[in-house]
């Protein structure tokens, strides 16, 4: 466990971030392993099927994890305030609310799959593979969310290393299972999702056993295992807007994918590869954002607002530098990285996919700065219990992404689609940064009045 209310902020944040970064890279690794195995063993159409399914799975996971992330805020605040009785009650409440919420959402998606896929214009050639992939994930999403929630509890206590170790284990197990299910068992695209669900389930159980032995502070006692209406309300006030926020982000991805599907499976394959590269490149900024959530929540709980502001300011500058370096790397080596994902079935098709992916990356990398600032300010707001500003920011992202996907594609075609993310990042960064500064100003004003 690490108390983040003492010591120099930036070194503490960076030390906390490094395991998070490695953890997120491993998380991307098992996602990438799915793409590589599916693409090179099953072909371009199977790769496109996973790409078409990705926004729906992303939407399902983002809504559920957004909700559970909100449930860890009170755990972190209670730890910062050294209120361990409230911490244990918050853990029990979070587990109860998270499992119930995830079950209902995943069931709703499962029952609506055919309607969703038809609405998204999924091509006939990849329709069945896309559906098979999603059916398995819908059945196992509860275990995926449980693993992320338990990891979130440990990070709320300042431990970013133990979740890393579990994720490394999960990644390696997932890769092995994918090879078994896809290559040896001949399960097709569904084998990829089954490997993910199975690996996450094993890790979730192992994670809970470990917490019982090493993080007893998190284990609710008999008297804590009661439904506390006030604590439920406090959790829901934070968690529901975060779920809505993440659902809006996911919806914007679904809209973009829906427009992309109209261009055919070659364009879908190109977007699938380029988005995976973008996700890898953005992991340092994502990790800094996650670290800020814990740092801000603990310091907010301890009432150390000046320290909170200093940490956010310093981390924002680090994120700016990281966005420049990452943009240069992706711009220079983008073609070589894209080539790793594309199976060499037909040279002409491969070259077409490569060119489309390079076009997307050349446009998006210029705007990485705004993406980095979104992660910093969004997580900082959430750490202070302000989930409204991030939600409004997500609405702004949705509007700009939909504008690019629907209208700019009519004018510029695929290039218009490439501007969907950059325009969304600019709008989101502007809104959420304003929300952060307004929240800090209100806290400072309140402290002055209470003196």
SEGU-377613 format. One record per residue (C-alpha): residue number from 1; residue in three letters; x, y, z. Coordinates in steps of 0.05 Angstrom, whole numbers. Layout:
REM residues N
> NUM|ALA|X|Y|Z
...
REM end
This chain:
REM residues 451
> 1|UNK|0|0|0
> 2|UNK|24|71|-14
> 3|UNK|1|135|20
> 4|UNK|2|188|-35
> 5|UNK|-13|246|11
> 6|UNK|61|254|31
> 7|UNK|125|262|-8
> 8|UNK|142|300|-72
> 9|UNK|82|293|-119
> 10|UNK|113|281|-187
> 11|UNK|164|227|-169
> 12|UNK|109|192|-129
> 13|UNK|60|195|-188
> 14|UNK|112|171|-238
> 15|UNK|134|114|-193
> 16|UNK|61|94|-186
> 17|UNK|50|102|-262
> 18|UNK|106|55|-285
> 19|UNK|72|-9|-262
> 20|UNK|7|18|-290
> 21|UNK|40|30|-357
> 22|UNK|69|-40|-360
> 23|UNK|1|-67|-338
> 24|UNK|-35|-29|-393
> 25|UNK|16|-51|-445
> 26|UNK|5|-123|-425
> 27|UNK|-70|-111|-429
> 28|UNK|-60|-86|-499
> 29|UNK|-15|-146|-513
> 30|UNK|-71|-196|-503
> 31|UNK|-116|-153|-546
> 32|UNK|-62|-150|-599
> 33|UNK|-50|-225|-593
> 34|UNK|-124|-235|-611
> 35|UNK|-115|-192|-673
> 36|UNK|-50|-225|-694
> 37|UNK|-75|-296|-685
> 38|UNK|-143|-283|-717
> 39|UNK|-113|-245|-775
> 40|UNK|-55|-292|-791
> 41|UNK|-91|-358|-777
> 42|UNK|-162|-342|-800
> 43|UNK|-151|-286|-851
> 44|UNK|-172|-214|-866
> 45|UNK|-247|-227|-861
> 46|UNK|-239|-256|-791
> 47|UNK|-196|-195|-773
> 48|UNK|-251|-150|-798
> 49|UNK|-302|-189|-757
> 50|UNK|-263|-175|-693
> 51|UNK|-257|-103|-714
> 52|UNK|-332|-97|-726
> 53|UNK|-346|-129|-658
> 54|UNK|-296|-86|-622
> 55|UNK|-340|-23|-612
> 56|UNK|-398|-64|-585
> 57|UNK|-352|-101|-536
> 58|UNK|-318|-35|-521
> 59|UNK|-385|-4|-506
> 60|UNK|-406|-61|-460
> 61|UNK|-339|-61|-423
> 62|UNK|-334|15|-419
> 63|UNK|-403|23|-388
> 64|UNK|-390|-31|-336
> 65|UNK|-319|-11|-320
> 66|UNK|-338|63|-319
> 67|UNK|-390|44|-266
> 68|UNK|-340|3|-226
> 69|UNK|-286|57|-231
> 70|UNK|-335|104|-197
> 71|UNK|-344|53|-141
> 72|UNK|-269|54|-125
> 73|UNK|-267|129|-114
> 74|UNK|-298|125|-45
> 75|UNK|-251|68|-28
> 76|UNK|-191|113|-45
> 77|UNK|-220|173|-9
> 78|UNK|-233|131|54
> 79|UNK|-162|105|52
> 80|UNK|-135|176|46
> 81|UNK|-178|198|105
> 82|UNK|-156|135|145
> 83|UNK|-229|116|154
> 84|UNK|-221|40|148
> 85|UNK|-290|22|173
> 86|UNK|-321|63|117
> 87|UNK|-270|32|69
> 88|UNK|-293|-39|83
> 89|UNK|-366|-20|76
> 90|UNK|-349|15|10
> 91|UNK|-316|-49|-16
> 92|UNK|-378|-91|0
> 93|UNK|-424|-40|-31
> 94|UNK|-380|-36|-93
> 95|UNK|-380|-111|-103
> 96|UNK|-455|-115|-95
> 97|UNK|-471|-58|-142
> 98|UNK|-419|-77|-194
> 99|UNK|-441|-149|-204
> 100|UNK|-515|-131|-207
> 101|UNK|-504|-74|-256
> 102|UNK|-458|-114|-302
> 103|UNK|-505|-173|-304
> 104|UNK|-564|-130|-326
> 105|UNK|-525|-91|-379
> 106|UNK|-493|-154|-409
> 107|UNK|-560|-189|-412
> 108|UNK|-591|-130|-448
> 109|UNK|-535|-129|-500
> 110|UNK|-540|-205|-510
> 111|UNK|-615|-201|-523
> 112|UNK|-606|-143|-572
> 113|UNK|-545|-168|-612
> 114|UNK|-581|-181|-678
> 115|UNK|-614|-113|-678
> 116|UNK|-548|-79|-659
> 117|UNK|-508|-114|-714
> 118|UNK|-561|-98|-767
> 119|UNK|-563|-25|-746
> 120|UNK|-487|-21|-750
> 121|UNK|-488|-45|-823
> 122|UNK|-442|-104|-808
> 123|UNK|-425|-136|-876
> 124|UNK|-457|-203|-891
> 125|UNK|-389|-235|-903
> 126|UNK|-368|-225|-830
> 127|UNK|-436|-222|-795
> 128|UNK|-437|-292|-763
> 129|UNK|-365|-288|-739
> 130|UNK|-379|-220|-708
> 131|UNK|-440|-247|-671
> 132|UNK|-404|-310|-647
> 133|UNK|-347|-268|-619
> 134|UNK|-396|-223|-581
> 135|UNK|-441|-278|-553
> 136|UNK|-383|-309|-515
> 137|UNK|-360|-242|-488
> 138|UNK|-430|-224|-464
> 139|UNK|-433|-288|-424
> 140|UNK|-366|-275|-390
> 141|UNK|-364|-199|-381
> 142|UNK|-382|-204|-307
> 143|UNK|-316|-239|-293
> 144|UNK|-278|-188|-334
> 145|UNK|-308|-132|-294
> 146|UNK|-296|-168|-228
> 147|UNK|-222|-173|-245
> 148|UNK|-218|-99|-261
> 149|UNK|-256|-81|-198
> 150|UNK|-210|-121|-152
> 151|UNK|-149|-91|-187
> 152|UNK|-181|-22|-176
> 153|UNK|-187|-35|-101
> 154|UNK|-113|-49|-96
> 155|UNK|-95|13|-137
> 156|UNK|-140|54|-92
> 157|UNK|-94|34|-35
> 158|UNK|-33|58|-74
> 159|UNK|-11|-11|-99
> 160|UNK|-1|-11|-174
> 161|UNK|48|-70|-175
> 162|UNK|4|-128|-153
> 163|UNK|-49|-114|-207
> 164|UNK|9|-114|-257
> 165|UNK|31|-183|-236
> 166|UNK|-39|-210|-243
> 167|UNK|-47|-178|-311
> 168|UNK|18|-208|-336
> 169|UNK|-8|-276|-315
> 170|UNK|-75|-262|-349
> 171|UNK|-41|-239|-414
> 172|UNK|3|-300|-419
> 173|UNK|-54|-347|-402
> 174|UNK|-99|-312|-453
> 175|UNK|-47|-320|-509
> 176|UNK|-39|-394|-493
> 177|UNK|-114|-405|-492
> 178|UNK|-124|-367|-557
> 179|UNK|-74|-412|-592
> 180|UNK|-109|-474|-563
> 181|UNK|-180|-451|-580
> 182|UNK|-165|-419|-648
> 183|UNK|-110|-464|-677
> 184|UNK|-119|-532|-644
> 185|UNK|-193|-533|-627
> 186|UNK|-212|-498|-693
> 187|UNK|-264|-454|-657
> 188|UNK|-254|-395|-704
> 189|UNK|-265|-324|-681
> 190|UNK|-306|-347|-621
> 191|UNK|-243|-382|-595
> 192|UNK|-210|-314|-587
> 193|UNK|-265|-286|-542
> 194|UNK|-269|-352|-503
> 195|UNK|-195|-347|-488
> 196|UNK|-203|-277|-460
> 197|UNK|-263|-295|-416
> 198|UNK|-230|-358|-389
> 199|UNK|-164|-322|-373
> 200|UNK|-200|-265|-338
> 201|UNK|-243|-313|-298
> 202|UNK|-183|-351|-272
> 203|UNK|-147|-286|-254
> 204|UNK|-208|-257|-219
> 205|UNK|-213|-317|-173
> 206|UNK|-138|-316|-160
> 207|UNK|-140|-241|-147
> 208|UNK|-195|-248|-94
> 209|UNK|-157|-304|-59
> 210|UNK|-95|-260|-57
> 211|UNK|-133|-201|-29
> 212|UNK|-160|-244|27
> 213|UNK|-89|-262|47
> 214|UNK|-50|-198|35
> 215|UNK|-100|-140|36
> 216|UNK|-143|-157|96
> 217|UNK|-159|-83|103
> 218|UNK|-204|-92|42
> 219|UNK|-242|-152|67
> 220|UNK|-311|-133|95
> 221|UNK|-327|-160|164
> 222|UNK|-394|-191|182
> 223|UNK|-422|-125|207
> 224|UNK|-400|-91|141
> 225|UNK|-439|-138|97
> 226|UNK|-505|-101|101
> 227|UNK|-538|-57|49
> 228|UNK|-522|14|69
> 229|UNK|-572|59|33
> 230|UNK|-532|123|45
> 231|UNK|-467|91|20
> 232|UNK|-504|63|-41
> 233|UNK|-529|133|-57
> 234|UNK|-459|163|-49
> 235|UNK|-430|109|-95
> 236|UNK|-485|116|-147
> 237|UNK|-478|192|-148
> 238|UNK|-407|181|-173
> 239|UNK|-414|115|-210
> 240|UNK|-476|127|-252
> 241|UNK|-451|191|-285
> 242|UNK|-385|155|-299
> 243|UNK|-424|98|-330
> 244|UNK|-462|148|-373
> 245|UNK|-397|183|-390
> 246|UNK|-365|118|-413
> 247|UNK|-427|97|-450
> 248|UNK|-426|163|-489
> 249|UNK|-353|151|-507
> 250|UNK|-371|80|-528
> 251|UNK|-431|105|-568
> 252|UNK|-386|152|-607
> 253|UNK|-341|93|-624
> 254|UNK|-402|53|-647
> 255|UNK|-424|111|-692
> 256|UNK|-354|115|-723
> 257|UNK|-353|40|-734
> 258|UNK|-422|41|-765
> 259|UNK|-399|91|-817
> 260|UNK|-334|53|-826
> 261|UNK|-373|-12|-840
> 262|UNK|-404|21|-902
> 263|UNK|-335|24|-934
> 264|UNK|-328|-52|-933
> 265|UNK|-286|-103|-897
> 266|UNK|-219|-77|-926
> 267|UNK|-229|-9|-892
> 268|UNK|-253|-44|-829
> 269|UNK|-188|-84|-827
> 270|UNK|-147|-21|-837
> 271|UNK|-183|15|-781
> 272|UNK|-176|-45|-735
> 273|UNK|-100|-46|-745
> 274|UNK|-91|30|-739
> 275|UNK|-134|35|-677
> 276|UNK|-94|-19|-642
> 277|UNK|-31|20|-657
> 278|UNK|-63|83|-631
> 279|UNK|-84|47|-567
> 280|UNK|-13|23|-556
> 281|UNK|16|93|-568
> 282|UNK|-33|124|-519
> 283|UNK|-18|78|-461
> 284|UNK|32|125|-426
> 285|UNK|-21|179|-425
> 286|UNK|-75|130|-403
> 287|UNK|-30|106|-346
> 288|UNK|-15|176|-322
> 289|UNK|-90|189|-321
> 290|UNK|-104|127|-279
> 291|UNK|-49|147|-230
> 292|UNK|-80|216|-223
> 293|UNK|-146|185|-202
> 294|UNK|-114|152|-142
> 295|UNK|-68|211|-126
> 296|UNK|-124|262|-129
> 297|UNK|-174|218|-91
> 298|UNK|-127|206|-33
> 299|UNK|-105|279|-28
> 300|UNK|-177|303|-35
> 301|UNK|-197|256|21
> 302|UNK|-140|283|64
> 303|UNK|-158|355|48
> 304|UNK|-91|370|14
> 305|UNK|-117|412|-44
> 306|UNK|-54|453|-57
> 307|UNK|-15|388|-64
> 308|UNK|-69|360|-109
> 309|UNK|-63|420|-156
> 310|UNK|12|416|-158
> 311|UNK|10|342|-177
> 312|UNK|-41|354|-233
> 313|UNK|0|412|-262
> 314|UNK|65|373|-263
> 315|UNK|33|311|-292
> 316|UNK|-1|351|-346
> 317|UNK|67|376|-370
> 318|UNK|95|305|-370
> 319|UNK|35|282|-411
> 320|UNK|47|338|-461
> 321|UNK|119|315|-471
> 322|UNK|98|242|-477
> 323|UNK|46|260|-531
> 324|UNK|100|293|-573
> 325|UNK|148|234|-568
> 326|UNK|92|184|-584
> 327|UNK|68|224|-643
> 328|UNK|138|224|-673
> 329|UNK|147|149|-663
> 330|UNK|79|131|-693
> 331|UNK|89|178|-751
> 332|UNK|158|151|-768
> 333|UNK|147|77|-756
> 334|UNK|72|72|-770
> 335|UNK|79|32|-835
> 336|UNK|125|-21|-805
> 337|UNK|78|-30|-745
> 338|UNK|16|-35|-788
> 339|UNK|50|-89|-829
> 340|UNK|53|-134|-767
> 341|UNK|-23|-138|-764
> 342|UNK|-39|-149|-837
> 343|UNK|-37|-221|-864
> 344|UNK|-5|-226|-933
> 345|UNK|-63|-259|-970
> 346|UNK|-66|-215|-1032
> 347|UNK|-11|-163|-1044
> 348|UNK|-59|-112|-1075
> 349|UNK|-107|-118|-1017
> 350|UNK|-51|-113|-966
> 351|UNK|-24|-50|-998
> 352|UNK|-93|-19|-998
> 353|UNK|-102|-34|-924
> 354|UNK|-33|-7|-908
> 355|UNK|-46|58|-944
> 356|UNK|-113|69|-908
> 357|UNK|-82|54|-840
> 358|UNK|-24|102|-853
> 359|UNK|-72|157|-874
> 360|UNK|-110|150|-808
> 361|UNK|-47|150|-765
> 362|UNK|-16|211|-800
> 363|UNK|-78|252|-783
> 364|UNK|-90|227|-712
> 365|UNK|-19|232|-684
> 366|UNK|-19|307|-692
> 367|UNK|-73|313|-639
> 368|UNK|-45|267|-585
> 369|UNK|-34|326|-538
> 370|UNK|-109|336|-530
> 371|UNK|-119|262|-517
> 372|UNK|-67|264|-461
> 373|UNK|-99|323|-427
> 374|UNK|-167|289|-428
> 375|UNK|-139|231|-387
> 376|UNK|-106|278|-336
> 377|UNK|-164|324|-323
> 378|UNK|-219|272|-330
> 379|UNK|-188|226|-277
> 380|UNK|-172|286|-233
> 381|UNK|-245|308|-234
> 382|UNK|-268|237|-218
> 383|UNK|-218|232|-161
> 384|UNK|-251|293|-129
> 385|UNK|-320|262|-138
> 386|UNK|-338|307|-197
> 387|UNK|-367|260|-249
> 388|UNK|-411|312|-284
> 389|UNK|-355|350|-320
> 390|UNK|-326|285|-350
> 391|UNK|-396|266|-372
> 392|UNK|-407|333|-406
> 393|UNK|-338|325|-438
> 394|UNK|-359|258|-465
> 395|UNK|-422|289|-495
> 396|UNK|-378|340|-530
> 397|UNK|-335|283|-557
> 398|UNK|-397|247|-582
> 399|UNK|-423|308|-619
> 400|UNK|-357|321|-654
> 401|UNK|-344|248|-671
> 402|UNK|-414|240|-699
> 403|UNK|-406|304|-739
> 404|UNK|-341|279|-771
> 405|UNK|-368|209|-783
> 406|UNK|-434|230|-813
> 407|UNK|-419|296|-849
> 408|UNK|-344|299|-863
> 409|UNK|-345|229|-894
> 410|UNK|-396|255|-945
> 411|UNK|-346|309|-965
> 412|UNK|-278|276|-957
> 413|UNK|-295|202|-953
> 414|UNK|-247|161|-911
> 415|UNK|-205|222|-894
> 416|UNK|-267|253|-861
> 417|UNK|-273|191|-817
> 418|UNK|-200|200|-797
> 419|UNK|-217|268|-766
> 420|UNK|-270|239|-720
> 421|UNK|-223|224|-662
> 422|UNK|-181|287|-666
> 423|UNK|-243|333|-666
> 424|UNK|-271|292|-608
> 425|UNK|-206|299|-568
> 426|UNK|-203|374|-578
> 427|UNK|-275|384|-554
> 428|UNK|-268|336|-496
> 429|UNK|-203|366|-471
> 430|UNK|-231|437|-472
> 431|UNK|-293|418|-433
> 432|UNK|-262|373|-380
> 433|UNK|-203|420|-366
> 434|UNK|-253|476|-353
> 435|UNK|-291|429|-306
> 436|UNK|-227|412|-268
> 437|UNK|-207|485|-257
> 438|UNK|-278|504|-237
> 439|UNK|-280|447|-186
> 440|UNK|-214|467|-155
> 441|UNK|-236|540|-152
> 442|UNK|-301|520|-116
> 443|UNK|-262|478|-65
> 444|UNK|-214|535|-52
> 445|UNK|-271|584|-43
> 446|UNK|-307|537|5
> 447|UNK|-243|529|47
> 448|UNK|-236|604|52
> 449|UNK|-307|612|77
> 450|UNK|-298|557|129
> 451|UNK|-236|588|160
REM end
